[in-house]
Amino acid sequence: MKSLMTLCVTFIVFAALVWPVFVVVSLLFSYLAGEGSVINTWYLEPKRNLLAHFIEGYKNSVPVAVALAAIPVLCAAAPRKLKILRLAVLIVLPLAGFAIANYFYASPQSVQLAFISSGMALAAISLTLSGLALRVKR
Amino acid sequence: MTHFAPHQIDVPAARSERKGYRARLAGLCFAALCAAGLLPDITYADNAILIGGGYDLQGSQGQIELNTKWVQQILETRGMQVTTFYTDGENPGLDVHYLQPESDYASPLEPLSRIFDTVELDRTNYRNHSVERVTDSTERSILLPQLRDLLGLESTNSTLLVYNGHGNQSLSTPDKVTMHLWGDTVIQAQEVHTLLEETSSPFRFVMTQCYSGGFHRIAYDKPDTGITLADGPARCGFTAESAYRLSEGCSSSINSSDYRDYTTFFFAALTGINRQGKPLDINPDQNNDGVTTLREAHFYTLANAVSTDLPRSTSEHYLSNWAPWYLRWAPTHASLPDNEYAALFGRMASRLSLDPGAPQVARQIQSSLEQITDQRSSLVRSYAKTQNDIESLQSTLQGQLITRWPELVGPHTTAYANLATSGELRRISTIAAALKEYPTLVKLQQQLQQLEHNVLENERDSTQMQKLQRLRKLSTLQEQLLTHGTPHQIDDYNSLVSCEESTLR
């Protein structure tokens, strides 16, 4: 029961973090390149517009976030003997990012790196969540 | 004291008539060429509604008047039917204020103005407007019904609305931005949208007021939200700014060579001649088809106006609005696609001594912008300090004068009037100029003026960088629309572009 609860919490927290992580990573890439529409919007439009666009993205990305959140939950639910599977997120999530970029974008080259990096960041978050879950179990 | 002479900028009637004849002849020739298929098929605006002026005397600057007169002359010369609304209409009351040129200013009371007020206040003069053929006032209760008639069902001709004046921001949706009209009244963008629902004739606009970008919402089905365009012929326009920023162009100066506002560049591009009557150095007719469209005039202004304005067209507004959630936050290509905005970016970057093809150009632009912003902070700090120093010195000098002449405390009293009529005020002014601290005050006030100018120049530099960023963004968005947009969205965008590609007669 307790482990099911832990998996549910992991699922929800992870799903909730997918969009913000993607936004932060993309902003970082945009900032480093000196490019990106958000930089313009930040200076030229009220912050409420940015917030509205962020929330719009949050809502629309829910199906993707839910699908991605299943990955760390499945890995965390792996039997103890297959502990190594917990580390699979380090490969699966960046690959998922790569796949999303290629599937949804007409010219994926510009976004691939941001999606793969977001996958890596999410994998790190997933491992942290698993670590926390293990502590709770003990 | 030299007063502003309206005849200096008016076009004499005879000359105007000759120009009108030439324009009609040119129009006939043009029509013949079009009919013969020698010139491209271009749409024209038949009627023009010209609205100008401030919301009260203090808000009705000389630049607005000069812009209105200049635009009126251009539109009439092209043979358009122009209906002009200006401040209080034909009421002979004062409705324009202007700054006497510095070179002409010599007031015996200048020292007192410097100590008790500002020299600008002493240089400010007031008069009735000199705009000719004014149909009526811009006051809401007068203008709105007339706009309804002009734009209403009976009108089948294409209309161009040009507004030169002030505007107010909307803290809710952009369609609530306003034209701030005479008598402190307003007309909101959504009200113009409502007026246009009753007509099926093409409508275009050029608006240069602060927050004018909110008026792009009149092109849409719902003025407050969404990207579905209104039914019927596309409505499109050009604004000096977005719905969130102030625009340049409300100076009290009557020296038009100082003007860098959107109107000045846009209409110069349409005519090929600048405010001083000289041909433009750069040809605004990008495709060299012999006709400068409104869109080409907008591009010319975008690339060449060094002002604080970041202008936009309705099709550009559409692109920014269209950007879907999954593209809005995603990083973009370092290299730009091959389109008109990329070309415009290239030209503008080169003018600003940047290599448009350099891989790090976006980073360079961002760095320059940050550098300019830092400079502005320093300038603003100096400005505030100088202003404080001036106030403190003024207070000291005022104290010294009031101790000797207590009548100076109340400039609206009989005692003060006696000082003025007896000539004593002039004598006091001479004594004030001889006070030990006075030269420092003059120096500080001149410094403040220079700092004000520097801040403005800094903002203009900053806007050039923001323009470059925006052009890159538009270039990418235009490409993204073609690859990610639905056929209907692409059609909508194309209809706006086509609407913008019209010209004056």
Interface residues (C-beta under 8 A of the other chain):
Chain A: F22 V23 S26 L27 F29 S30 Y31 L32 A33 G34 E35 G36 S37 V38 I39 N40 Y43 L44 E45 P46 H53 F54 E56 G57 N60 S61 F104 Y105 A106 S107 Q109 S110 V111 L113 A114
Chain B: S242 Y244 R245 L310 A323 W325 Y326 R328 W329 A330 P331 T332 H333 A334 Q360 A362 R363 Q364 I365 Q366 S367 Q466 Q469 R470 R472 K473 T476 L477 Q480 T483 H484
